[in-house]
């Protein structure tokens, strides 16, 4: 194969890869964002939520049947009260798991990743750095 044809073939291949990247880019970005949000929620502790979102309006804990439950109510940027519910086992009190993000009345319950971060954008440290 001549040098000119190799260059042309490489350019065509490069354009095809670039076009595929542009076409798939938004879905990749959405997948990465969802992974980022899920990672934040999987590792979130009550203390970290307080650090990120400010002093809670209410912070209650109860122990029942070997499990520790903790409910924190914080105000978001819109002065809307949002409740974060956490649980931990008695033998691993440092290992908290976020069980729900909801309105303190119990409805609505924010179930999707996007709705959780829309109602409490303070949970995303990256977003906080961009806005400052």
Secondary structure, DSSP 8 states (H G I E B T S, - for coil): --HHHHHHHHHHHHHHHHHHHHHHHHHHHHHHHHHHHHHHHHH--HHHHHHHH-S-SEEEEEEETTEEEEEEEEE-TTS-EEEEEEEEETTEEEEEEEEEEE-TTS-SB--SHHHHHHH-GGG-HHHHHHH-
